[in-house]
Amino acid sequence: MNIEQKIQQLRPHAQLLSGNLMGIEKEGLRISRKGGLSQAPHPKALGCALTHPNITTDFSESLLELVTPPLSNATLALDFLHDTQHYLYYHLPKDQNFWPASMPCVIRGETFIPIAQYGSSNQGKMKTVYRQGLANRYGSVMQAIAGIHFNYSFAQAFIEKVCQLTATEQNTDEAYMALTRNVVRYGWIIPYLFGASPAVCRSFLKGYHQHSLVAFNDSTLYEPYATSLRMGDIGYQNLREDEVGVKANYNSLSQYVHALKAGMSKNCRDYEKIGIQKKGEYQQLNTNILQIENEYYASVRPKPIVKPNQKPLDSLMNGGVAYIELRSLDVNPSLPMGLDEAQIHFLEVFLLFCLLQESPAISADEQREIDHNDQLVAHQGRKPGLRLRHQSAEYSIAELGVTLTAELQLCAGLFGEVYQQEVADIVRRFDNPALTPSAQALSRMQNKNQGFFDDINTFAKHYRREFLSSEINQVHFDYLDGLTQKSCQAQRAIEAADSMSFDQYLAQYFKQV
């Protein structure tokens, strides 16, 4: 049954899509008034990052992460994110700001990127040591890149209807893994349509001896046709893992879990050289290819609901896939939230397309094709005459866009007319690269004759002024005030409950990978 036939069968059940859930995780750096990375600790007014469900930190103490709960539509998700970001601006010290782009501000070097701290508990120490391991393995500068993660689940009743349409009557896990394979297969679409990082501050590549970027001006490096340098070979990469044969396998849930567990149990000689401890200080959690499963960078992940005292991969294997995490989204500096409602609606349509499209296993040859396309689009996606590989043939993006547009519009029809119009507006970028956020970013910089830092800093100052001068949502502020207190109470309780040394804690945690 092809995608058009499936949609015809699903049309009577379209109302079930209202039960879908989505969540947004938005990262961004705290910066100093002068534009460098803030060296100050996580503001106390924002609560304790270890236990706060909506305001936490990622790699660095200065890399904030704003998290929405699962919500039923784009308006609710963006409103929650907006009000949380407003709260952030309201409580940031006057000498700090929030950087509204994926690529970092001015960075003075590896030692000026403070690693996130989560208190004195074994759980908190483990999170910090894991990040120390990332710094020692890959460098801290790369870890300062921000992004947006889009979490999405289909209503159980709807996905069951989809499973009934497949020849083998898939179960939910199989359907989600098929969806995930198609996200990998068609993943180049996201950086092409929404990539917003064609340029970087020269300081970001200070330690790089080889790269393909050229000078935009004295302070900025760029690639003329880049869409998302964040997703390219100067972004977060698992090159070491790929070299030794650890590659996420999406062909089934068990294969996916097995591939990551293999990486978590296989020793790496280069990481042995780093050592686990130096002078009594932990340098990493272990010397395996992956310290924990999250170390494997992926543009998409099948995710479980993690049960207390259970590792994420065990929860995934035992409880199944609960939602999909799409991780390839740049923060668009020209949008206050980094993305907007039309983009979210497109992502919903894209994920529905990936769910309904045929999704055979990904062979080694196809994986090479996928990797080739991803890098090509990240660095040269808007280049005239660029050709991508699809099923062993080559096509222009405009040619691929014709087929994709037709199928995306069919999927959009299940969501309604608003979605159809928004998809129609966005897919115009397949034929006209000048409409993409990456092209618009470079055009803006050229027209204003300013480099990356000045361009983004203009947005940063503008958003701070706009948020601080707008009326607050008192209900949301009261909610976050309560979480500030509760999060620190929860962290203290975790610290008080520790009954073993950190060495014992790690030994027990890794007893069964």
N, C-alpha and C positions, 0 to 999 in steps of 0.2 A: 504494500500500500504506500503510495507516494505522499508527499507532504500535503498536496492539495486535497487528496482523498481523506486524509486524516482530519484535516480542518473541517471538511464537510461533515464528517462523523461527529466532531466535537462541538459544532455550532450550537446544537440544542443545550449543551452543557457549559456554554461560555460564562454564565453567571457564577460558576464555581471559582473562576479566577479571582473573584473578590475576596476569597479566603487565602490568597497568597500573602506571604509576609516578607518584609525587606528590612534591612538595617544598614547603616552607613558608619564606617570608621574613617575619620579624617585626621591625618597627621599634619603637623606643622611645627616649625622651629620657633622657640622663643629667641628673640634677638635683642641686642642692646640698642640704645638710642643711636649709637654710631653705626649700627648696621652689622656688627659682628655677632657671632653666636654668644648668647648669654651664658655667663659662667656661674650665675646664681643658682642655688638649689630650687627644686620644684616649689612654687609658692605655697605656703601653709594654708592660705585662704582657699586653695583648690582641693584640699583634703589630702588623703594618703593614697598614692598611686597604686600601691599593692592591692588595695581592696575597693577602690572607687569604681563603680560600674560604668560611669559615663565620662570621667576625666582621668586619664592615666598618662603614662609615658611609654615610649617605645625603646629604642636603643639608648638614646642619650637622656640625661636629666633635662636637657633642653628641648627634646623632641616630644611635644605633646601629642596626645591622641584623644580625640573626642568621639564618643561612641553612643549611638542611639540604640534603644531596645528594638526588638522586632516590631514593626508597625505595618499597617495594612495598605498604605498607599504613599505615593511620593510626597504629597502635600504634608502629611503628618510627619514623615521622616525629615523633610527639609525644615519644617517648623521647629521640631525638636533640636535639630542640629543648629539652627539659627539662634534659638534661645540659649543653648549651651555655649555657643561661641560668644554671644553677647555677655553671658556671665563671665566667661574667660577674660574678655576685654575689661570688664568692670573690675575684676580682681587682680589683673596684672599690675605689678609695680609701675609707676609712672615712667621709669627709665627703660621699660621693656615693651616689645611689640610682638605680634604674631605674623610670621612670614607666610605669605599666601601663594607659595609656589612649591613645586616638587624639588627642583634643584636648589641646593643650599645658598645661603647668603655668603658674605665674605668669611672664609675660614683660614685661621692662622696656622693650621697644622694639626696633626694627629693628637698632640697633647692638649689641645684646646677644645676638645670635644668630650665633656664630662659624661662618664658612663652612668646610666640610671641607677639610683639607689632605692632600695625597697625596705629598709629597716634591718633590724638585727635578728629576725627569725630565720630559721633554716630555709623556709620557703622564699623569703625575701633575698637571702644571700644567694640562693641557687639562681634566681633571676638575674642578679647582678653578675655572678661568675659566668653565666652563660653569655652575657653581653661582653664580658672581658675576653672570653674565648673568641667571639666574633671579631673583636678589635684585633686580637693577635693573629687571627687567621686571614682576615680580609682587609684589615685597616679600618680605622674609625670613620674616615672621610666618606667612604662609600655608604656607611650606615646612617649618615645624616640626611640621606635622600628621603623625601616624604612622598606619600601617595594616598589614594583613597581606595578603601576596600568596600565592595558592594556585596552584601550578604542577601541571599534570596532562597526562598522555599516556595514550592507550589502547594496549593491546598491538597491534602491527602486524597480527597474525593476526586479532584481533577486528575492527579497523576495516576490514580487507579484506572480512570477512563482511558488515559493514554496507554497504559500498560496492556489493556485489553485489545488495543488496535495492533499490537505487534504480533508477528507470526508466532513467537514463542511465549506470548503473554508474560512479559517481563515482570519481575517484582520491583518494588520501589527503588531498592539499591541499584539494581541493574539499569533502571531508567536514569537515575542520577549519574551513574558512571558513564552511560552513553552520552548524556548531556555534556558531561565534563570532557569527554573525548572530542566532541564537536567544538567546545570552547577552545580547546588546544588547536584543533584543526583550522578553525576560522579566526583564531585569536588575533591575527594581524589587523582585523577590522577595527579593534578598539584603539590602538595607538594611531592608526591612520585617521580615523574619524574624530578622535578626542584628544590625541597627544598634544601637549602644551609645553613641551620642554625641548625646543630646538637649539637652545643656547645655555651656556653656563658661565658662572664667574670664573675668571682665569685661575683664581686661588684653588678651585676645586681640583684642578688637574696639575697642581704644582709638583706632585710626586710622580706623575706619569711620564715615562720616557717615550712611549709610543702610543699615539692615538691619531684619529683621522680628522680631528677638528682643526679649523683655521681661525685666524683672528678676525673678529668683527670690528673691534677697536682695541685700545690698550688694555681694557679691563675684562673683555668678553671673548670667549671662544664659541664657535657654533659650526653647524653643518648647514649649508644652504638649503638642502631639501629634507632635513631631519624632521621627524614628527615627535618622537619621544626618546630623547637621549637617556632618560631614566630607564627605559626598557632595552637600551642598546648595550654594547659591550663595555661601556664605562659605568653602567649601573650595577646593581647587585647581581652577581653571577655565581653559579655553582660549578665553576670550571674544574676545580679539583675533584668534585664528586663525579662529574661527567667523565673525566679522564680515567678514573678507576672503575667505571662501569656502574655507578649508582645513578640511575635515572628513574624518576617517578614513572610507574607503569599504570596507566589508566584503563587497561583492558578488562579489569574486573576489580572489585573491591579488595579481594584477597591478594591479588597481585600488587595492588597499590600499597597495601599495608606491608606486605612482604618486602617490597623494594625499599621502603623507608626503614624498616626494621633491620634490613641488611646493612644499610648505611650507618645505623646506630650501633651495630655490633662489630663492624669491620675496622680494624686498627689502621691508622695512617702514619707512615714513617715521618712525613713532614711535620705532623702535629705532635709526634713523639719528641721531636727536637725542641718544640716550644716547652714541653713539660707540663705536668699538671700543677705543680707548685714551684715557686721560686722564693727562697728565703721565707717560707711559711705562708706566702700569699698565693691563693689560687689564681692560675693563669687561664684555666678552662675547666670544664666539667670532666672531660675525659679526652683521650687521644683518638677517638673514633672518627670516621669520616664525617658523621653527623653527631654533634653532642646530644641533641634532641631532635624530634621530627620537624619542628618549626624552622630549623636551620636550612632545610632544603627550600630554596626559593622556587616558587611556582606562580604562574600567572593565574591559576585557578586551583582551588582545593575543595575536595568533598569534606564536609565537616560534620561532626557528631554533636549531640548534646553531651558535654563531658560530665560524668557522674563524679560525686565526691570521692576522693581517694582512688581515682582510676586514671591511668594515663590516657591521653587523647586517642592514641591509636587503638588501645584496648576498647575504649568507648565506641570508636568507629566500627571496629570489627564485631563487637557484641551488640551494640544498639543500632547500628546502621547509619546511613547518611541522613542527616536532618536538614541540611541546607548546603548551598554552594557559595563559596567565597571567591568572588572575582577580584583579582588583585592588580590588574594592569591599568588602572585609571590614574592619570596624572591629575594633580591639583591645577585647575585652570585659574590663573591669577585674575582673569577678567571677570570672574563670577564670585560674588561675596562668599558663597559656600564652597567654591571650588568645582561645583557641578550644579546643574539646574534641573527643573522638572522634566523638560523635554528630553534631556539626556537620560534620566532615570527611566522614562517611558520607553525610550529606544532600547535600553539595556534589558528591560522586561521582555520586549518583543524579541530581542536577540536570543535571550535564554529560552524563550518558548520555541523559537526556530531550532536551537540546538537540541531541545528535547524531542522535537518531532522529526527532524531530519534523520535519515538513515545514518547509522554510526558504527561502521565495522571496526574491528580491532585496528590499532595503529601499528603498522609494521615498522621495522627499522628503516627501510627506505623512505616511508612516508614521514617518519620522525625527522630525518635529515632534511626533507623538503620543508617541513614545518619550521625547523630551526633556521633554515636559509631565509624563508619568507619573513620571519619575525625580525631578524637582524637587518634585512634589507629595508623593510618598512620603517623600522626605528630610525635608521640613519639616512635613508634616501627615499622615503615613501612618496614624496611629492615630485620626484625627478621625472621630467618628461621622457616618455618611452620606457619607463621602468616596467619590467615583466616579472611576475611571480610564477612559481611552479604550483600546478594543481593536477594531481593524478597523472604525473609524468609528462605533462604538456606545459607550455608557457603561455600566459595571458597577461594583458595589461590590467591594471586595477579597474579601469573603466569597463573593460570587457567582463571581468568577474563581477563587477557591480551590477551589471544588467540582470544577471541570473539571481544574484543575492537580493536585489531590490524587489523583484517580483515575489520571491518567497517570503521576504520580511513583511511585505505589504499584506500578503495572505494571513500571516500570523497576527499582524496589527489589527486586522479585521475582527479577530476574536475579542480584542480589548475595546474596540469602538472607534468612532470617527476622529476623536481628538488624537489618539495614538497614530492613526493612519496619516493625518496631516503632519504631525511632528516627525514621523519616520520619513515622509516625503521630503520635508525640508532638510533633514540631516543627510539623506543619501545623495542629495545634489553634490555633496563633497566628493563622491566617487568620480564624477565628471569634471569637477572644478576644484582642484586642490587649493586655490586661493581662499576658499571658504573655510578651510580647516583652522582650528585654533592655533596650530603651529605656524601656519603661514601668516595669520593675522598678528601673532606675536612679533614675528620678524618685521613685518610691515610697520607695525607700531613703533618698534625700536628704530627703524630706518627713518621714518617720518619725523620722529622727535629727536633724531640724532643722539640717542642715548643707549648705553649698554645694558646688559642684563640686570645688574644690581640696581641702577637708577630706575629702570622700568618697573621692576617688582617693588622696590621701596616706595615708589609713588603710590602704588596700590595699597601697600601696607599702611602707610600714613592715612590715606583716604578712608580705608575701612575702619581704622581705629577711631577717627573723627566721627564717621557716620554712626557707628555702634554706640559710642559714648554720648552722642547727642540724641539718640532715639529712646523712646519710652520702653521701659523694661516690662517683661512679663513677670509680675510679682509672684504668681503661682509657681512658675518654673524656678524662679530664684529661690523661693522658700523651699522648694523640693531639693534643689542642689545644696542649699545651706544645711538642710537636714542630713544629706548624704556626706557632706564634708565632715560632720561630727561622727556619724556612724562609721565612716570608712576608717577614721583614726582609732575609734574604739575597737573596731574589728581587727585592725593591725596589732594593737596592743594585746588583744586576746590571743592572737596567733603566737605572738612572741612569748607570752606568759605560759602558753600550753606546751612549748617545746620541752621534750624530755630526753633528748639525746644530743650528742655533739654533731657538728656539721658533717664531719667525716662519716659518722655512722648513718646520718640521714641520706647522704649521697649513695653510700653502699647499699642501703635498703632500697632506695629509689631505683637504682639500676640493677637490682638483683635479677629481675626478669624483664628483659627488653622485648 
